[in-house]
Amino acid sequence: MLPRLPLALLAALLLPLAAAAAPEPATIAIDLSAPAGKVSPIHYGLMTEEINFSYDGGLYAELLRNRAFRDDPVKPVHWSVVAAAPAAASIALDPKQPLNAVIPVSLCLDATAASPAAPVGVANEGYWGIPVKPSTRYRASFRAKAAPGFTGPLTVAITSLDGATVYARGRVDRLGSDWAAYEVVLKTGRKVVPTTQARLTLTVEQPGTVWFGLVSLFPPTWKNRPNGLRPDLMQMLVDLKPGFLRFPGGNYLEGDTIDTRFKWWETIGPLDQRPGHPGPWGYRSSDGMGLMEFLLWAKDMGAEPLLGLYAGYSLKGDYVKPGPDLEPFIREALDEIEYVVGPVTSKWGALRARDGHPEPFPLRYVEIGNEDWFDKSGSYDARYAQFAAAINRAYPSLKCISSIGNEQPAAKRVHSVRPDVLDEHYYRNTETFLKDSPTHFDRYDRSGPEIFVGEWAAHETAFPPWDAKSRGLAPTPTMKAALGDAAWMSAMERHADFVTMQCYAPLFANVNGYQWRPNLIGYDALNSFGAPSYHAFRMYSTQVGDALLKPVQTGGAPLHAAATRATRDGFVFLKLVNTEADARDVEIRLAGARRIGSTARVETLSAAPDTTNSITDRTTVIPIVTKRKGVGAVFTHKLPAHSITVLRLEAK
């Protein structure tokens, strides 16, 4: 039997054990009367480029793939014959019957046997299926002409893959022998069960030869714009309340070669005047998503356009020597800027008006090139200086962004002309972000240049996103990555006076075909979902004030925190990231306010690190909004394990 100890001695012996078992509490202190700077009003934004079928097969609402028959020079890929018997019809590309000089090929249907009981024709599979929804109107359009002796009719339909079910049907009664445009409205019934197992067909009921050009199918679009955008994806972007949209990329801006760069003037005007071009991610771009569509996209979100300019360097190493050789490319850039902001009396401003937008778009920032630290020639400094000088002469109010920031190799970031803004890119694993975030931007010169974190994302793996092994993983990240993203966003927001803009990348991924991961938003033809990182980004981007506050932590394992204040209404937004495996109490101390509301709005995102969302489980990880009572100048709040929390406090 153990001897009985005095209570005081027993308490003294047990106290160290209790202290070791309980984590040291953390305190976050904020002086509301001492703002640390002004928050850039466009700190949170979006970056986009054509990767992972982001435009074609994604945001751009066109449902048909290879609508202009240029995705393959030999075969009509993504098109097939509709016929009960193999010998009844054939299809082939026909360069001898071009649609026009811009689209120098057509699709020829040779129907050797056809009848009302056994029609034959062509079918398009779409981007991994045509999305069918009930009570929905689809607009089919195409160019066509027929050989002598055939006048029609022609049936346009959305059917099941085997043709047994017709979801919607329309008819063109007569075709002519010259190219003409046709349009048919297809409406599905109210009892249709949503599916992607569908195709578009164009069929005839008698023998003959028909040529097709630029065949298109659009569902309802955002704001019902012709040639518009997919509504569900647009709504997800609008919900982020972005301050800017950086376009058109990215590697997509540069192209693999100089000739395959983003030639903006070939992406405006009527669709039959847009030739499309090979993209750098293994598939061809239709360029239906052109410069005007980018500008309207930004406008519809209430965001500023941030225009990327091709600056004479392409991905496979081609570059343009500074000096006279670069001048034509500078002229291209100046013309592009004129299309965006020029008056209707200017050449390119008049073309913008022709395209439906007489008013100039707002523009404050242009970026000269993209990731030019990869240019082994070392020519970027001279190219940047030549571009910036020409832009400053023509448009002195514009700010020029260098595509080489502080974090790139020292030999690549020498600037003989001081840029207005530096672009920095960070693709890091979560552990690196968690380690670097607390102090990363503390070493920067707050007097400038401005910092634009133009691409960033956390990943959960030991290998980087561009490694081929990434393509075997889910296209969107887990909660573990979201914690790294939130820590990094906290770091950027704490310095949002000079980190004026930042954007996650890539934005989109079609779950059926992607070349990079992780990505913020996933989708197929019918459904879409946000990754945990999407929800973290929305929590941050929609809850931010105009004045920076300085949260000071004492005690406990480090929390990743940021705080801002909306000076007009007095709201304080406190963001806290708990990366630990246990829930944690944090004492919050607010000084410098006359009155503090007793109730706070709390939004929390919490899940096990390996948890994620998917096309079949789209809401596994989503934020929860609650009310927190008992708030005052000093109060304690419990942070769940592996959580991201935003508290909206009232403080006058």
C-alpha positions in Angstrom: 0.0 0.0 0.0 1.3 3.4 -1.0 1.8 6.0 1.7 -0.8 8.8 1.9 0.7 12.2 0.8 -0.3 15.6 2.1 -2.8 17.3 -0.4 -0.4 20.3 -1.0 2.5 18.0 -1.8 0.2 15.9 -4.1 -0.9 19.0 -5.9 2.6 20.1 -6.4 3.6 16.8 -7.9 0.6 16.6 -10.3 0.7 20.2 -11.5 3.6 19.7 -14.0 1.8 16.7 -15.4 -1.4 18.7 -15.9 0.6 21.5 -17.5 2.2 19.1 -19.9 -1.1 17.5 -20.9 -2.9 20.8 -21.7 -1.6 22.8 -24.6 -0.5 26.3 -23.8 -3.3 28.8 -24.5 -2.8 31.3 -27.3 -3.8 35.0 -27.1 -4.4 37.2 -30.1 -4.3 40.9 -29.3 -5.5 43.6 -31.8 -5.4 47.4 -31.2 -8.3 48.6 -33.3 -7.1 52.3 -33.0 -3.8 51.6 -34.7 -4.3 50.6 -38.3 -1.2 49.2 -40.0 -2.0 50.4 -43.6 -4.7 50.4 -46.2 -5.9 47.2 -47.8 -5.7 47.2 -51.6 -9.3 47.2 -52.9 -8.4 44.7 -55.5 -6.2 42.5 -53.3 -8.3 39.3 -54.1 -8.7 38.4 -57.8 -8.7 35.7 -60.4 -6.2 34.3 -62.9 -7.2 32.4 -65.9 -5.7 30.6 -68.9 -6.7 27.8 -71.3 -5.5 24.7 -69.4 -7.5 21.7 -68.1 -10.2 22.6 -70.6 -10.9 25.8 -68.7 -12.5 27.6 -71.7 -13.4 25.1 -74.3 -15.2 22.4 -72.4 -15.4 24.7 -69.3 -16.4 28.3 -68.8 -17.1 28.9 -72.5 -20.6 27.6 -72.9 -20.1 26.0 -76.4 -21.1 22.3 -76.1 -19.6 21.0 -79.3 -16.0 19.9 -79.6 -14.1 20.6 -82.8 -16.9 22.7 -84.2 -14.7 24.2 -87.0 -13.2 20.8 -87.8 -9.6 22.0 -87.2 -8.6 19.9 -84.2 -7.0 17.3 -86.4 -5.7 18.0 -90.0 -6.7 14.5 -91.2 -9.6 13.2 -89.3 -12.9 14.7 -88.1 -12.2 14.0 -84.5 -15.1 14.0 -82.0 -17.5 13.6 -84.9 -19.0 10.2 -86.0 -21.4 8.8 -88.6 -25.0 8.3 -87.7 -26.3 5.3 -89.8 -28.0 2.0 -89.2 -25.8 0.3 -91.8 -22.0 1.0 -92.2 -22.3 1.5 -96.0 -25.1 4.0 -95.7 -23.0 7.1 -95.1 -19.4 8.4 -94.7 -17.8 11.6 -93.4 -14.5 13.2 -94.2 -12.7 16.6 -93.9 -12.9 18.5 -97.2 -10.4 21.2 -97.8 -11.7 21.6 -101.4 -14.9 23.1 -100.0 -13.7 25.5 -97.3 -16.1 27.5 -95.3 -14.0 30.6 -95.9 -10.3 31.8 -96.0 -10.1 31.8 -92.2 -11.6 28.3 -91.7 -10.3 26.5 -94.8 -12.0 23.1 -94.3 -15.5 21.7 -94.0 -17.1 18.3 -93.0 -18.5 16.4 -95.9 -21.4 14.0 -95.3 -21.9 11.6 -98.2 -25.3 9.8 -97.7 -25.5 6.9 -100.1 -28.6 5.4 -98.6 -31.2 7.2 -96.4 -34.9 7.3 -95.7 -37.4 8.7 -93.1 -37.2 5.3 -91.4 -33.4 5.1 -91.6 -31.9 8.6 -91.5 -28.2 9.1 -91.7 -25.9 11.9 -90.7 -23.2 13.2 -88.3 -23.0 13.3 -84.6 -20.8 15.3 -82.1 -19.9 13.8 -78.8 -19.3 17.2 -77.0 -16.8 17.5 -74.2 -17.3 14.1 -72.6 -21.0 14.2 -73.4 -23.7 16.8 -74.1 -25.4 18.0 -70.9 -29.2 17.4 -71.1 -31.4 19.2 -68.6 -35.2 19.3 -68.4 -37.2 22.3 -69.8 -34.1 23.8 -71.4 -33.7 25.7 -74.7 -30.6 25.0 -76.7 -29.6 27.0 -79.7 -28.0 25.0 -82.6 -26.4 26.9 -85.4 -24.4 25.8 -88.4 -23.3 26.7 -91.9 -24.2 24.2 -94.7 -24.5 23.7 -98.4 -25.7 20.7 -100.5 -24.6 19.2 -103.7 -27.0 19.5 -106.7 -30.0 17.3 -106.4 -30.3 17.5 -102.6 -32.4 20.2 -101.0 -33.3 18.7 -97.6 -34.8 18.4 -95.1 -32.3 18.1 -92.3 -33.1 17.2 -88.7 -31.1 18.5 -85.8 -31.5 16.6 -82.5 -30.1 15.9 -79.1 -30.3 12.2 -78.6 -29.0 9.5 -76.3 -25.7 7.9 -77.4 -27.4 5.0 -79.0 -30.0 7.3 -80.7 -32.9 5.5 -79.0 -34.0 8.5 -77.0 -34.6 11.9 -78.6 -34.4 14.7 -76.0 -35.1 17.6 -78.4 -35.5 17.9 -82.1 -35.7 20.7 -84.7 -35.8 20.8 -88.5 -34.4 22.8 -91.5 -36.7 22.3 -94.4 -34.5 23.3 -97.2 -30.7 23.5 -98.0 -29.2 25.4 -100.8 -26.1 24.9 -103.0 -24.2 27.9 -101.5 -23.0 28.3 -98.0 -25.7 29.7 -95.8 -26.3 30.0 -92.0 -29.0 28.1 -90.2 -30.3 28.1 -86.7 -32.6 25.8 -84.8 -34.0 26.0 -81.3 -34.1 22.7 -79.4 -36.2 22.4 -76.2 -36.2 19.5 -73.8 -39.3 18.3 -72.0 -39.9 18.9 -68.3 -39.6 15.2 -67.4 -36.1 14.7 -68.9 -33.7 13.2 -66.4 -30.4 15.2 -66.4 -27.6 13.3 -68.1 -24.3 13.7 -70.0 -24.8 10.6 -72.0 -26.0 12.4 -75.0 -24.9 13.7 -78.4 -25.9 16.2 -81.1 -27.0 14.8 -84.5 -27.6 16.3 -87.9 -29.4 13.8 -90.1 -31.0 13.6 -93.6 -33.7 11.3 -94.9 -32.6 10.8 -98.5 -29.3 10.2 -100.3 -27.2 13.2 -101.1 -24.0 15.1 -100.2 -24.0 17.9 -97.6 -21.1 20.0 -96.3 -21.1 21.5 -92.8 -19.1 24.4 -91.4 -18.9 25.8 -87.9 -21.5 23.7 -86.2 -22.4 25.0 -82.7 -24.7 24.3 -79.8 -25.3 26.6 -76.9 -27.3 26.1 -73.8 -28.6 29.1 -71.8 -25.7 31.4 -70.9 -24.8 33.9 -68.2 -27.0 36.9 -68.7 -28.2 35.2 -71.9 -25.2 36.6 -73.8 -24.7 35.2 -77.3 -21.4 33.3 -77.4 -21.6 33.4 -73.7 -20.4 31.7 -70.5 -21.6 28.8 -68.4 -24.0 30.1 -65.7 -23.0 27.8 -62.8 -19.3 28.4 -63.2 -19.8 32.2 -63.6 -21.9 32.2 -60.4 -19.1 30.5 -58.5 -16.7 33.2 -59.7 -19.1 36.1 -58.9 -19.5 34.6 -55.4 -15.8 35.2 -54.8 -16.2 39.0 -55.4 -12.9 39.3 -57.3 -11.3 42.7 -57.7 -9.6 41.8 -60.9 -9.3 39.2 -63.7 -5.8 38.4 -65.1 -6.1 37.1 -68.7 -5.4 35.5 -71.1 -2.7 33.6 -69.2 -0.2 32.3 -68.3 1.5 29.9 -70.7 -1.5 30.3 -73.0 -0.4 33.9 -73.6 3.1 32.9 -74.7 2.3 29.8 -76.7 4.9 27.1 -77.4 6.3 29.1 -80.3 6.1 32.7 -81.4 3.6 31.8 -84.1 1.3 30.0 -81.7 1.2 32.9 -79.2 -2.2 34.4 -78.2 -2.9 36.6 -81.3 -5.6 38.7 -79.8 -6.8 40.3 -83.1 -7.7 36.8 -84.3 -10.0 36.3 -81.3 -12.4 39.2 -81.9 -15.3 39.7 -84.3 -17.6 37.0 -85.8 -16.9 33.4 -84.9 -16.3 32.4 -88.6 -13.4 34.9 -88.6 -11.6 33.3 -85.7 -9.3 30.6 -86.9 -8.4 29.2 -83.5 -4.9 28.1 -82.6 -2.9 25.3 -80.9 -2.6 25.8 -77.2 0.4 24.8 -75.1 -1.5 22.1 -73.1 -2.0 19.5 -75.8 -5.2 20.6 -77.4 -6.4 23.3 -79.8 -8.3 26.4 -78.7 -11.4 27.5 -80.6 -10.8 31.1 -79.6 -14.5 31.5 -79.1 -13.3 32.8 -75.8 -11.6 35.9 -77.2 -10.6 39.3 -76.0 -14.1 40.7 -75.9 -15.4 37.7 -74.0 -12.6 38.2 -71.4 -13.5 41.8 -71.0 -17.2 41.1 -70.6 -16.4 38.3 -68.2 -14.5 40.8 -65.9 -17.3 43.4 -66.3 -20.0 40.9 -65.3 -18.1 40.1 -62.1 -17.5 43.7 -61.3 -13.8 43.1 -61.6 -11.0 45.1 -63.3 -9.3 43.6 -66.3 -5.6 42.9 -65.9 -4.2 42.5 -69.4 -1.3 40.2 -70.1 0.7 41.3 -73.2 2.8 39.0 -75.3 6.4 40.3 -74.9 8.5 38.3 -77.2 9.2 35.0 -75.4 7.6 31.6 -76.0 7.7 28.4 -74.0 10.0 26.4 -76.2 12.7 29.0 -76.0 11.9 31.2 -79.0 12.4 34.9 -78.3 12.5 38.2 -80.1 15.7 40.3 -79.9 15.2 43.7 -78.3 15.4 46.6 -80.7 13.9 46.8 -84.1 12.8 43.2 -84.2 10.6 43.8 -81.1 8.8 46.8 -82.5 6.1 44.9 -84.3 5.2 43.1 -81.1 5.1 46.3 -79.2 2.7 47.6 -81.9 0.5 44.5 -81.3 0.4 45.3 -77.6 -0.5 49.0 -78.1 -3.2 48.1 -80.6 -4.6 45.6 -78.0 -4.6 48.3 -75.3 -6.4 50.6 -77.8 -9.1 48.0 -78.4 -9.7 47.9 -74.6 -9.6 51.6 -73.8 -9.5 53.6 -77.0 -12.3 56.0 -78.1 -14.6 54.9 -80.8 -12.9 57.3 -83.2 -9.7 55.2 -83.0 -9.1 52.3 -85.3 -9.3 49.6 -82.6 -11.9 51.4 -80.5 -14.1 51.4 -83.5 -13.8 47.7 -83.8 -14.6 47.3 -80.1 -17.8 49.3 -80.8 -18.5 47.0 -83.8 -18.2 44.1 -81.4 -21.0 45.6 -79.3 -19.2 47.7 -76.6 -18.7 51.3 -77.6 -17.7 52.4 -74.1 -14.0 51.8 -73.2 -13.3 49.3 -70.5 -11.4 50.3 -67.4 -7.7 49.4 -67.4 -5.0 50.2 -64.8 -2.5 47.3 -65.1 -0.8 45.5 -67.9 1.7 42.7 -67.5 4.6 42.5 -69.9 5.1 38.8 -70.6 4.7 35.8 -68.4 7.3 34.0 -66.3 10.2 35.4 -68.3 12.7 34.1 -65.8 12.6 31.0 -68.0 14.1 32.9 -70.9 17.7 31.7 -71.0 18.7 34.5 -73.4 18.6 37.0 -70.5 16.8 39.4 -72.9 13.8 40.2 -70.6 15.3 43.3 -69.0 15.8 45.0 -72.4 12.5 43.7 -73.7 10.6 45.0 -70.6 12.3 48.4 -70.8 11.4 48.8 -74.5 7.8 47.7 -73.9 7.4 49.9 -70.8 8.8 53.0 -72.5 6.3 52.6 -75.4 3.3 52.0 -73.1 4.2 54.9 -70.8 4.4 57.2 -73.8 1.1 56.2 -75.2 -0.8 55.5 -71.9 1.1 57.2 -69.0 -1.6 56.3 -66.5 -1.1 52.5 -66.9 1.0 50.6 -64.5 3.4 48.0 -66.0 4.0 44.7 -64.3 7.3 42.8 -64.7 6.8 39.1 -65.0 10.0 38.6 -62.9 9.6 39.2 -59.1 11.8 39.2 -56.1 11.7 35.5 -55.5 13.0 34.5 -58.9 16.8 33.8 -59.4 18.9 36.9 -58.8 20.4 36.7 -62.3 17.0 36.9 -63.9 15.5 39.8 -61.8 17.8 42.7 -62.7 15.7 45.6 -63.8 17.4 48.6 -65.4 14.0 50.3 -65.4 12.1 50.1 -62.1 8.8 48.3 -62.7 5.6 49.5 -61.1 4.7 46.0 -60.0 6.6 42.7 -59.7 4.8 39.4 -60.4 5.7 36.4 -58.2 4.5 32.8 -58.4 4.4 30.3 -55.6 3.5 26.6 -56.1 4.5 25.0 -52.8 3.6 22.1 -50.6 1.5 22.8 -47.5 4.4 22.3 -45.1 6.5 25.0 -46.9 3.7 27.5 -46.9 3.1 26.9 -43.2 6.7 27.4 -42.4 7.3 30.5 -44.6 4.0 32.3 -44.2 4.6 33.9 -40.7 7.5 36.0 -41.9 7.8 35.9 -45.7 6.7 39.4 -46.6 8.1 41.1 -43.5 11.5 41.5 -45.4 9.9 43.4 -48.3 10.3 47.1 -48.9 6.8 48.5 -48.3 7.6 51.5 -50.4 7.5 49.4 -53.6 7.4 48.2 -56.2 3.9 46.8 -55.6 3.8 43.0 -55.4 1.4 40.9 -57.5 1.3 37.3 -56.5 0.0 36.3 -59.9 -0.1 32.5 -59.3 0.0 30.5 -56.2 -1.4 27.3 -54.7 -0.6 24.7 -52.1 -0.3 21.1 -52.9 -0.3 18.1 -50.6 2.3 15.9 -52.4 6.1 15.5 -52.3 6.1 16.3 -56.1 5.2 19.6 -57.7 1.9 20.2 -59.7 3.7 20.0 -63.1 5.0 16.5 -62.4 3.3 13.9 -64.5 2.4 12.0 -61.3 0.0 14.7 -60.4 -2.3 13.8 -63.3 -3.1 10.5 -61.5 -4.5 12.3 -58.5 -7.9 14.0 -58.1 -8.0 17.4 -60.0 -8.8 19.4 -56.9 -7.0 19.6 -53.6 -7.8 18.3 -50.1 -8.4 20.1 -46.8 -4.6 19.8 -46.1 -3.9 22.0 -49.1 -6.7 24.4 -48.1 -4.9 24.9 -44.7 -1.7 25.8 -46.5 -3.6 28.1 -48.8 -5.3 29.9 -45.9 -2.0 30.4 -44.1 -0.5 31.9 -47.3 -3.6 34.1 -47.8 -3.2 35.3 -44.2 0.4 36.3 -44.9 -0.6 38.2 -48.1 -3.5 39.9 -46.4 -1.4 41.1 -43.5 0.7 42.9 -46.2 -2.2 43.9 -48.5 -1.0 47.5 -48.6 1.8 46.6 -51.0 0.8 43.0 -52.0 -1.9 44.8 -54.0 -3.1 41.8 -56.0 -3.0 38.0 -55.7 -4.8 35.1 -57.4 -4.9 31.3 -57.0 -4.0 29.2 -60.1 -5.2 27.3 -62.0 -8.8 28.3 -61.6 -10.6 25.5 -63.5 -10.4 21.8 -64.3 -12.6 19.5 -66.3 -12.6 16.3 -64.3 -12.4 14.2 -67.5 -9.3 15.9 -68.9 -6.7 17.9 -67.0 -3.0 18.5 -67.3 -2.3 20.1 -63.9 -3.5 19.8 -60.4 -4.6 21.1 -57.9 -7.3 23.4 -59.2 -9.8 25.6 -57.5 -13.0 24.5 -59.3 -13.9 21.1 -60.8 -16.7 20.2 -63.2 -18.0 17.9 -65.9 -20.5 18.8 -68.6 -23.4 18.8 -66.1 -22.1 19.6 -62.6 -19.6 21.7 -60.8 -18.0 22.0 -57.4 -15.6 24.0 -55.3 -12.5 22.4 -53.7 -12.0 23.1 -50.0 -9.5 25.7 -51.2 -12.3 27.4 -53.2 -14.3 27.8 -50.0 -11.3 29.0 -48.1 -10.7 31.6 -50.8 -14.3 32.7 -50.8 -14.2 33.1 -47.0 -11.2 35.4 -47.3 -12.1 37.3 -50.4 -15.6 38.2 -49.3 -14.8 39.2 -45.8 -12.1 41.9 -45.8 -12.0 45.5 -44.7 -10.2 48.5 -46.0 -7.8 49.0 -43.1 -5.1 46.6 -42.0 -4.9 45.6 -38.4 -1.9 43.9 -36.7 -2.8 40.7 -34.8 -0.2 39.9 -32.2 0.0 36.4 -30.8 1.5 35.4 -27.5 1.6 31.8 -26.2 0.6 28.5 -27.8 1.6 27.0 -31.1 1.6 29.5 -33.9 -1.7 30.4 -35.4 -1.9 31.9 -38.9 -3.9 35.1 -38.5 -4.9 38.2 -40.4 -7.2 41.1 -39.4 -8.8 44.0 -41.3 -11.4 46.6 -40.4 -14.2 48.0 -42.5 -14.0 51.6 -41.4 -17.4 52.7 -42.6 -19.5 50.1 -40.7 -17.0 49.1 -38.0 -16.8 45.4 -38.8 -13.6 43.7 -37.9 -12.7 40.5 -39.8 -10.4 38.2 -37.9 -9.1 35.2 -39.8 -7.5 32.3 -37.9 -6.0 29.0 -39.2 -5.5 26.1 -36.8 -3.4 23.5 -38.5 -3.2 21.3 -35.3 -4.9 17.9 -34.9 -6.6 19.1 -31.8 -9.2 21.9 -31.1 -7.6 25.0 -29.5 -8.9 27.8 -27.3 -7.7 31.2 -28.3 -8.2 34.3 -26.2 -9.0 37.3 -28.3 -8.3 40.8 -26.9 -9.6 43.8 -28.6 -8.4 47.3 -27.6 -9.1 50.7 -28.9 -12.9 50.5 -29.5 -15.6 52.5 -27.8 -18.1 49.6 -28.1 -17.9 46.0 -29.1 -21.0 44.0 -30.2 -21.8 41.1 -28.0 -22.5 38.7 -31.0 -20.2 37.8 -33.8 -20.7 36.0 -37.1 -18.4 32.9 -37.4 -17.7 31.0 -40.6 -15.7 27.8 -40.2 -14.2 25.3 -42.6 -13.0 22.2 -40.9 -12.3 18.6 -42.0 -9.7 15.9 -41.8 -6.7 16.8 -43.9 -7.2 14.1 -46.5 -10.9 15.0 -47.1 -12.0 16.7 -50.3 -14.9 17.3 -52.6 -15.5 15.6 -56.0 -18.0 15.6 -58.9 -20.0 12.9 -57.1 -19.6 14.3 -53.5 -19.6 18.0 -54.1 -20.4 19.2 -50.5 -18.3 17.0 -48.3 -16.2 20.0 -47.2 -18.1 23.2 -47.0 -18.1 26.1 -44.5 -20.6 26.4 -41.6 -21.9 29.7 -40.4 -22.8 30.2 -36.8 -23.4 33.0 -34.3 -21.0 33.5 -31.4 -22.5 35.2 -28.3 -20.6 36.6 -25.3 -18.2 38.6 -27.3 -16.4 41.5 -25.6 -13.1 43.2 -25.3 -11.7 39.9 -24.0 -13.3 36.6 -24.9 -12.2 33.0 -25.7 -13.1 31.2 -28.9 -12.5 27.5 -29.6 -11.0 26.7 -33.0 -11.8 23.2 -34.3 -8.9 20.9 -35.4 -7.7 21.5 -38.9 -9.8 24.5 -39.4 -10.1 27.9 -41.1 -12.2 30.4 -39.2 -13.4 34.0 -40.0 -15.0 36.0 -37.2 -16.9 39.1 -38.1 -16.9 41.3 -35.1 -18.8 44.6 -34.5 -16.5 47.3 -33.1 -17.2 51.0 -33.1 
